[in-house]
Amino acid sequence: MLLAATFAGIGFGNAGVHLCHGLSYPISGLNKNYKHPGYNVEHSIIPHGVSVALAAPSVFRFTSNACPDRHIDAAAAFGVDPARVKDSMAGEVLAEKLTRFLEDLGLPNGLSGIGYDTSYIPDLVEGALPQHRVTKLAPTREPAREQLASIFENAMKLY
């Protein structure tokens, strides 16, 4: 595990991470009541990987127009036949496959599954805006407030 984490850190340091990571910080940081199953702690906690995963399907819908081929390649990792996916559907196909995977893992049903509703969107957006290290690396233009709000809104429910 230590070696895998080291390799991941090397990759992140050289290539950066995806927009999902920048959105995960306010998701975890604003948490007041959610305790992820399996964590034997007294305080509320949303693990980083969970907050990244809950944002991912919505983010991939947003970023797919900039790099449909990469989104199709990622969908292929979930068993999709790339020859059957049009560029215009790349984000939706990847999001759907990822959503089914997350559901099978037993992850909460989107941000609403961890206690958020649409009233939190302005605070989530405010928490994501300063994450320039990630937002400026998004494979599309840097998302504005309205786009971030839409991503968070679409992440409220996964399935």
PEVEN-V899053 format. One record per pair of residues at least 4 apart in sequence whose ideal C-beta (glycine too) atoms are under 6 Angstrom apart, sorted by the first residue. I is the first residue (numbers start at 1). J is the second residue. If there is no record, write none. Layout:
I,J
I,J
This chain:
11,15
12,17
16,137
17,21
19,59
19,134
19,138
20,52
20,55
20,56
20,59
21,52
21,134
22,128
22,131
22,134
22,135
23,55
23,128
24,51
24,52
24,55
25,29
26,30
26,124
26,127
26,128
27,51
28,46
28,51
29,127
30,123
31,44
31,46
33,44
33,115
34,44
34,46
34,114
34,115
35,44
35,45
36,45
36,47
39,45
41,45
46,50
46,51
46,114
53,102
54,110
54,111
54,155
55,59
55,155
56,98
57,95
57,98
57,99
57,158
58,151
58,154
58,155
59,151
60,64
60,91
60,94
60,95
61,91
61,95
62,151
63,139
63,140
64,68
64,71
64,90
64,91
66,139
66,140
67,139
68,87
68,90
71,90
71,91
71,94
72,82
72,85
72,90
74,94
75,80
75,93
75,94
75,97
76,80
76,82
78,97
80,93
85,89
85,90
85,93
89,93
91,95
99,158
99,159
102,107
103,159
108,113
108,114
109,113
109,157
109,158
109,159
110,155
110,156
110,157
110,158
111,116
111,155
111,156
112,156
112,157
116,120
120,124
121,149
121,152
124,152
125,145
125,148
125,149
128,148
131,135
132,136
135,142
135,143
136,142
143,147
143,148
